[in-house]
Amino acid sequence: MRLGLYVTVMVWLGTAITVGCGGGERRSRSKSSRWKRLQREAQEYCKKGDRSLRTALRLKEERGQTAADPYFRDAREYFQRALGIYEELNRRFPGKFRPMIKEIQDRLYTITKESGFSG
């Protein structure tokens, strides 16, 4: 009887301590979900960069270079962030993300050529 009570109390205390210390919360992400999250983040930066680049090219055509400069800067920043993430993913999975890296480098070249600044 005492042993059963002792075990019950220890289990209860262990549960209380674990929950109190955050043990009841989800553990850190697995490696694969981290890579998937990074890939989604890079795709999101590419979408934002594309949107800014399209806007910049349209504004350059309509209102001139000065109106387009902030959008070129935003596009460059988004694409550089995406490029950094894809390069990290490419180190982890060699060759898999090379086409995306090439595409982003082409877009950065377009930004440099169209905007007139080398940033």
N, C-alpha and C positions, 0 to 999 in steps of 0.2 A: 504494500500500500504506500509506504513512504517513497519507495523508488519511483512508482508511477506518478505520485504527486511532484516529486523532485524533477522528473523528466518533463512533466507538463509545465511546471514553472520555468524551467530552463528554455524550453521551446518558446514559450510565451515571451520571455525576456529577449531571446534571440531575435524573434520577429519584431518586437518593439524597437530594439536597437537598430536592426537592419532598416526598418521603415524610417526611423528617426534620422538615420545617417544618409538617407537618399537611396538606399538599396532597392526600394520599391520602384524607383524610376527606371526608365529604359537606359540601358548601357550605351556607351559610345557607338557610333555608327560602325558598321562593318566596312572593310576596305572596299568591297565592290560597290556598296551604296555611296561611298565617298567619291569614287570615280564617276559614277552615274550622276551624282549631284554636280560635280565639276563640269561634266559634259553639258548638262542642262544649263548651267550658269554661262558657259562659253557660248552656247547657242543663243541664249537671251541677249548677251552682249553683241553678238553678230546681228541679231534682229534690230536692236537699237541703233547699231552702227549703220546698217543698211538704210534705216528710216532717216537718220541724220544726213547720210550721204545723198540720198535722193532729194531731200529738202534743200541741201546746200547747192546741188547742181541746178535745181529748179530756180532757186533764188538768184544764183549767179546769172542765169539766163534772163530773168525778169528784171532784177534790180541792181545787178552788178556785184563785184567781188566783195565789197565791204559788208553788204547784207548777208553774204553767205559764209564769211569767215568763222563766226561762232559755231555754225553747224559743221563746218569742216573740222574744227578743233574737237567738237564732241564726237564726231565719227572716228577721228583718229584715236581718241582716248578709248572708245569702246572697242575698236578693232585691236588696239595694243593689249588691252586686258584679255580679250578673247585669244589672241595669239599666245600670250604667256600661259594661259590655261591649257591650250592645245599643245604647246611645247612640253609642258609638264606631263600631260597625258601621253604624248608621243614617247617620252622617255620611259614611261611605265609599259606602254604597249607599242613597241617599235614598229613604225611604218603604217600603223592603222589610221593615224590622224594626219599623215603627210599631205593628202589632198586638201584638207581643210586649211592647213598651214599655208600651202601654196596659194589658195584662194584668198586668204586674208592678206598675204603679202602683196598680191595683185591689187587688192582694194586699197591698201596703204600707198602703193605706188600711184594709183589713180588719184588719191587724195593729194599727194605731194605734187603731182603734175597739174591738177586742176586748181589747187588752192594757191600755188605759187610760193608757199613757204615750206621749209624743210623740217620745221619743228624740232 
